[in-house]
Amino acid sequence: MNIHLMKTTHLILCLIALIFTNCSKNDDNDTGSAGTHIVNQVAFLLYDATTDAVSYYHNGEVVPLNSDNGDVIVKDITIDANTVYAAGNQKINDIWNIALWKNGVLDTNTPTYSNHCYVEAIAIDNGDIYLAGRRIYDGNVIDAAYWRDNTYKVLPKISDKSFANDIMVSNSLIAVAGWHSQPLSPSTASVWENDILFHPNGSELVGNIAYCLYNNGTNPIYGGYKSIDGRFQPTVWDKNGVILTFALAQGKSGQIGKITNFQNDIYTLLITSQLVNGNQTRAVELWKNGLFQETLVETIDGTVRALFLEEVNNDLYYAASSETAIVFKTFENTLDIPIELDGKTIFRIEK
């Protein structure tokens, strides 16, 4: 069985999941092998190139993610009530349909369709499972949509093509980040809150995409980019408009890979790119309220990934990787990665 890892247009590939319990920045085990105390409580979504297999690692065990139907795509993972959930797609009769795994077991109750459906993100709220993505019809008509406990919900749109990239549910507020594409026009960032469509950049179409979000249950914020003069400009919106931009160095492009609100400050992980002496230098950088804080990883002509950025027990945890390194840390401590993950690619971290 061939197992593929894909990412929607304009996005950097990233997949992994994370949960933290019973840990504190004051814990004596938070430093050095520090990490081991915390990391043993998380679930990692992995790809093993030697076996072309997707799996997750949790509580010391590697659990495969596959389907009896054939090929699978795995996009996101989370943990709720001690259950590890993974979401993506399975190919049934040459049609991509939604797929959901619970503790590594494929849910056979997910609906099937006669046209392609792709899942990008998963969220769980009060036991309800939300899968966000898109459905593709004949004529290349594309609907941004989500499934709530396997019930399909198409989201309002203004053009033939709409895309959902991320979903987060808090305090019964369903927030979705995405974009619209119109014929012969650039994309426009689009967000949905409780199924109501907003264009935070107004009617201006300048190649904007909302890629990720943070939902506090009252006023979600969305991270992505605006395309200006052929370069990506990192941008943060709420449903009403732009609330934060970033002053990148001349010649540098960037987009927001992760976003959160910590102690009333907006933190972002930027994926940046700059041509230096004929080589493309890529990095993942931590920014606070639009101001640079530190570079986590950097590579020349390689791949970088923004993996995790979130508050856990009153501390901010963040992680990023390149093809040769992974950094997983708080402001004060750098955490270790289990040796069982050596040789595998880590794609995403989610609480």
C-alpha positions as CSV (number, residue, x, y, z in Angstrom):
1,M,0.0,0.0,0.0
2,N,1.3,3.4,-0.9
3,I,0.8,6.1,1.7
4,H,1.0,9.7,0.7
5,L,1.4,12.9,2.6
6,M,0.0,15.9,0.8
7,K,-0.7,19.6,1.6
8,T,-3.1,22.0,-0.1
9,T,-1.8,24.6,-2.6
10,H,0.2,27.5,-1.1
11,L,0.9,25.6,2.1
12,I,4.0,24.0,3.6
13,L,3.6,20.4,4.5
14,C,3.1,19.8,8.2
15,L,1.6,17.1,10.3
16,I,2.0,16.0,14.0
17,A,0.0,16.1,17.3
18,L,0.7,16.9,20.9
19,I,-1.0,16.9,24.3
20,F,0.4,18.0,27.6
21,T,-0.8,16.9,31.0
22,N,0.5,17.3,34.6
23,C,3.5,19.3,33.6
24,S,4.7,22.7,34.8
25,K,7.5,25.0,34.0
26,N,8.5,24.7,37.6
27,D,8.8,20.9,37.4
28,D,12.4,19.7,38.1
29,N,12.1,17.5,35.1
30,D,11.5,20.3,32.7
31,T,15.2,20.7,31.7
32,G,17.6,18.6,29.7
33,S,16.1,15.2,29.6
34,A,13.4,17.5,30.7
35,G,11.9,17.0,27.8
36,T,11.4,13.3,28.4
37,H,9.0,13.9,31.2
38,I,6.8,16.1,29.0
39,V,7.3,14.5,25.6
40,N,6.3,11.1,26.9
41,Q,2.9,12.5,27.3
42,V,2.4,13.6,23.7
43,A,1.4,12.0,20.5
44,F,3.5,12.5,17.4
45,L,2.3,12.0,13.8
46,L,5.2,10.5,11.9
47,Y,6.3,9.5,8.4
48,D,8.8,6.8,7.8
49,A,10.4,7.1,4.3
50,T,12.0,3.7,4.5
51,T,8.6,1.9,4.8
52,D,6.5,4.7,3.2
53,A,4.3,4.5,6.3
54,V,2.4,7.0,8.4
55,S,2.0,6.3,12.1
56,Y,1.7,8.1,15.5
57,Y,3.8,7.7,18.6
58,H,2.1,7.9,22.0
59,N,2.9,6.5,25.4
60,G,5.9,4.7,24.1
61,E,4.1,2.9,21.3
62,V,4.1,3.4,17.5
63,V,0.6,2.9,16.0
64,P,0.2,2.6,12.2
65,L,-2.5,4.6,10.3
66,N,-3.8,2.8,7.3
67,S,-6.9,1.7,5.5
68,D,-8.0,-1.7,4.1
69,N,-9.3,0.3,1.0
70,G,-5.8,1.3,-0.1
71,D,-4.0,4.7,-0.2
72,V,-4.4,7.1,2.7
73,I,-3.6,10.8,3.3
74,V,-3.1,11.8,7.0
75,K,-3.3,15.6,7.7
76,D,-4.0,16.3,11.4
77,I,-4.1,14.7,14.8
78,T,-5.3,15.5,18.3
79,I,-6.1,13.9,21.6
80,D,-9.3,14.1,23.6
81,A,-10.3,12.2,26.7
82,N,-7.3,9.9,26.3
83,T,-8.3,9.0,22.7
84,V,-5.9,9.8,19.9
85,Y,-7.7,11.0,16.8
86,A,-6.2,11.3,13.4
87,A,-7.9,12.8,10.3
88,G,-7.3,12.7,6.6
89,N,-8.5,10.7,3.6
90,Q,-8.8,7.2,2.2
91,K,-9.1,6.2,-1.4
92,I,-12.2,4.2,-2.1
93,N,-12.8,3.1,-5.7
94,D,-10.3,5.7,-6.9
95,I,-12.2,8.5,-5.1
96,W,-10.7,10.3,-2.1
97,N,-13.1,10.3,0.9
98,I,-12.8,11.4,4.5
99,A,-11.0,9.2,7.0
100,L,-10.9,9.3,10.8
101,W,-8.8,7.1,13.1
102,K,-9.5,6.6,16.8
103,N,-6.5,5.1,18.6
104,G,-5.2,3.9,15.3
105,V,-8.5,2.2,14.3
106,L,-10.2,3.5,11.1
107,D,-13.8,4.6,11.7
108,T,-15.9,2.7,9.2
109,N,-18.9,5.0,9.8
110,T,-17.6,8.0,8.0
111,P,-19.7,8.9,4.9
112,T,-18.5,8.2,1.3
113,Y,-19.1,10.3,-1.7
114,S,-19.0,10.0,-5.5
115,N,-16.6,13.0,-5.7
116,H,-13.4,13.8,-4.0
117,C,-13.3,15.1,-0.5
118,Y,-10.2,16.2,1.3
119,V,-9.7,16.8,5.1
120,E,-7.2,19.4,6.3
121,A,-7.8,19.7,10.1
122,I,-9.6,18.2,13.0
123,A,-11.1,19.8,16.2
124,I,-13.0,18.3,19.1
125,D,-15.4,20.2,21.3
126,N,-17.6,18.7,24.0
127,G,-17.2,15.3,22.4
128,D,-18.2,16.5,18.9
129,I,-15.7,15.7,16.2
130,Y,-15.2,18.4,13.5
131,L,-13.3,17.7,10.2
132,A,-12.6,20.7,8.0
133,G,-11.6,20.5,4.3
134,R,-13.2,20.7,0.8
135,R,-15.3,18.8,-1.6
136,I,-14.6,18.8,-5.4
137,Y,-17.4,18.6,-8.0
138,D,-17.4,18.2,-11.7
139,G,-16.2,21.3,-13.5
140,N,-13.6,21.9,-10.7
141,V,-16.2,23.5,-8.5
142,I,-14.8,23.3,-4.9
143,D,-16.7,23.8,-1.7
144,A,-15.1,24.7,1.7
145,A,-16.8,22.5,4.2
146,Y,-16.7,20.7,7.5
147,W,-18.2,17.5,8.9
148,R,-19.6,17.6,12.5
149,D,-19.9,14.0,13.7
150,N,-20.0,12.8,10.1
151,T,-22.7,15.3,9.1
152,Y,-21.7,17.4,6.1
153,K,-21.9,21.2,6.2
154,V,-21.0,23.3,3.2
155,L,-19.8,26.8,4.0
156,P,-21.0,29.9,2.2
157,K,-18.9,31.2,-0.6
158,I,-18.6,33.9,-3.3
159,S,-16.9,32.0,-6.1
160,D,-16.6,28.6,-7.7
161,K,-13.7,27.7,-5.5
162,S,-13.4,27.9,-1.7
163,F,-11.0,26.2,0.7
164,A,-11.0,25.4,4.4
165,N,-7.5,25.1,5.9
166,D,-8.0,25.0,9.7
167,I,-10.8,24.7,12.2
168,M,-11.0,25.4,16.0
169,V,-14.1,25.2,18.2
170,S,-14.3,27.0,21.5
171,N,-17.3,28.0,23.7
172,S,-19.6,26.7,20.9
173,L,-18.0,29.1,18.4
174,I,-17.0,27.3,15.2
175,A,-14.1,29.2,13.5
176,V,-12.7,28.1,10.1
177,A,-9.8,29.7,8.3
178,G,-9.4,29.5,4.5
179,W,-9.7,31.4,1.2
180,H,-11.6,31.9,-2.0
181,S,-10.3,31.8,-5.6
182,Q,-12.1,33.5,-8.5
183,P,-11.3,33.1,-12.2
184,L,-8.5,35.3,-13.4
185,S,-8.2,36.9,-9.9
186,P,-5.9,36.4,-6.9
187,S,-7.1,34.5,-3.9
188,T,-8.8,36.3,-1.0
189,A,-8.6,35.4,2.7
190,S,-11.9,34.1,4.0
191,V,-13.0,33.1,7.5
192,W,-16.2,31.6,8.8
193,E,-17.6,32.0,12.3
194,N,-20.6,29.8,13.1
195,D,-21.1,29.3,9.3
196,I,-21.1,33.1,8.5
197,L,-18.6,34.2,5.9
198,F,-16.3,37.1,6.5
199,H,-13.6,38.6,4.2
200,P,-11.3,40.3,6.7
201,N,-9.5,42.1,3.9
202,G,-12.7,43.6,2.5
203,S,-13.2,43.3,-1.2
204,E,-9.6,43.8,-2.0
205,L,-8.2,40.7,-3.8
206,V,-4.4,40.7,-3.5
207,G,-3.5,37.1,-3.1
208,N,-4.4,36.6,0.6
209,I,-4.8,33.3,2.4
210,A,-5.9,32.6,6.0
211,Y,-4.0,29.4,6.9
212,C,-4.3,28.9,10.7
213,L,-6.2,30.3,13.6
214,Y,-6.6,30.8,17.4
215,N,-10.1,30.7,18.8
216,N,-10.7,32.1,22.3
217,G,-14.4,31.5,22.1
218,T,-15.3,35.2,21.5
219,N,-13.0,36.8,18.9
220,P,-10.9,34.4,16.8
221,I,-7.7,35.6,15.1
222,Y,-6.4,34.2,11.9
223,G,-2.8,33.9,10.5
224,G,-1.7,33.7,6.9
225,Y,-0.2,36.0,4.3
226,K,-0.8,38.8,1.8
227,S,0.9,38.7,-1.6
228,I,2.6,42.0,-2.2
229,D,4.8,42.7,-5.2
230,G,5.4,39.0,-5.6
231,R,6.3,38.3,-2.0
232,F,4.4,36.9,0.9
233,Q,3.7,39.3,3.7
234,P,2.7,37.7,7.0
235,T,-0.6,39.0,8.2
236,V,-3.0,38.5,11.2
237,W,-6.7,39.2,10.8
238,D,-9.8,39.1,12.9
239,K,-13.2,38.9,11.1
240,N,-13.2,42.7,10.7
241,G,-9.8,43.3,9.2
242,V,-6.1,43.3,9.5
243,I,-4.9,43.6,13.1
244,L,-1.1,42.9,12.7
245,T,1.5,43.0,10.0
246,F,5.2,42.2,10.1
247,A,8.3,44.2,9.0
248,L,10.4,41.6,7.2
249,A,13.9,42.4,5.9
250,Q,14.0,43.6,2.4
251,G,13.8,40.7,-0.1
252,K,12.3,38.3,2.5
253,S,9.0,36.5,2.2
254,G,7.0,34.9,5.0
255,Q,3.8,33.3,6.0
256,I,2.3,32.4,9.4
257,G,2.4,28.7,10.1
258,K,1.1,28.8,13.7
259,I,-0.6,31.5,15.8
260,T,-1.8,31.8,19.4
261,N,-2.6,34.3,22.1
262,F,-0.5,34.0,25.3
263,Q,-0.9,36.4,28.2
264,N,-2.7,38.9,25.9
265,D,0.2,38.9,23.3
266,I,-0.1,37.5,19.8
267,Y,2.7,35.0,19.1
268,T,3.3,33.6,15.7
269,L,5.7,31.1,14.0
270,L,6.7,32.5,10.6
271,I,8.0,30.4,7.8
272,T,10.3,32.7,6.0
273,S,12.3,32.5,2.7
274,Q,15.1,34.7,1.3
275,L,17.4,34.4,-1.7
276,V,21.0,34.8,-0.5
277,N,23.9,34.4,-2.9
278,G,21.8,32.4,-5.2
279,N,20.6,30.0,-2.5
280,Q,17.1,30.0,-0.9
281,T,17.5,30.4,2.9
282,R,14.4,29.2,4.8
283,A,13.7,29.5,8.5
284,V,11.1,29.2,11.2
285,E,11.0,32.3,13.4
286,L,9.2,33.2,16.6
287,W,7.5,36.6,16.6
288,K,5.6,38.5,19.4
289,N,3.1,41.2,18.5
290,G,4.8,41.6,15.1
291,L,8.3,41.8,16.5
292,F,11.0,39.2,15.9
293,Q,12.1,37.1,18.9
294,E,14.3,34.2,17.7
295,T,15.1,31.9,14.9
296,L,14.3,28.3,15.7
297,V,15.6,26.4,12.6
298,E,17.2,27.5,9.4
299,T,18.3,25.7,6.2
300,I,19.6,26.4,2.7
301,D,17.6,25.0,-0.2
302,G,15.8,22.7,2.2
303,T,12.4,22.4,4.0
304,V,11.3,23.9,7.3
305,R,8.1,23.3,9.3
306,A,6.3,25.2,12.0
307,L,5.2,22.5,14.3
308,F,3.6,23.8,17.5
309,L,2.8,27.0,19.3
310,E,0.5,27.0,22.3
311,E,0.1,27.8,26.0
312,V,0.4,24.8,28.3
313,N,0.1,25.2,32.1
314,N,0.9,28.9,32.0
315,D,3.9,28.5,29.7
316,L,4.4,28.9,26.0
317,Y,5.7,25.8,24.1
318,Y,6.8,25.9,20.5
319,A,8.5,23.6,18.1
320,A,9.9,23.7,14.5
321,S,12.0,21.5,12.3
322,S,14.3,21.5,9.3
323,E,15.5,18.4,7.4
324,T,18.3,18.0,9.8
325,A,17.1,19.4,13.1
326,I,14.1,19.8,15.4
327,V,13.8,22.4,18.2
328,F,11.1,21.8,20.9
329,K,11.2,24.3,23.8
330,T,9.8,26.9,26.1
331,F,11.3,30.3,26.8
332,E,13.4,28.8,29.5
333,N,14.0,25.2,28.5
334,T,14.8,23.0,25.5
335,L,13.1,19.6,25.4
336,D,14.3,16.3,24.3
337,I,12.7,14.2,21.5
338,P,12.3,10.4,22.1
339,I,15.0,8.4,20.5
340,E,12.3,6.1,19.1
341,L,11.5,8.9,16.6
342,D,15.0,8.9,15.1
343,G,14.9,8.4,11.3
344,K,11.3,9.5,11.1
345,T,9.9,12.8,9.9
346,I,7.7,14.7,12.4
347,F,5.2,16.8,10.7
348,R,2.9,18.5,13.2
349,I,2.3,19.1,16.9
350,E,-1.1,19.9,18.2
351,K,-2.5,20.0,21.8
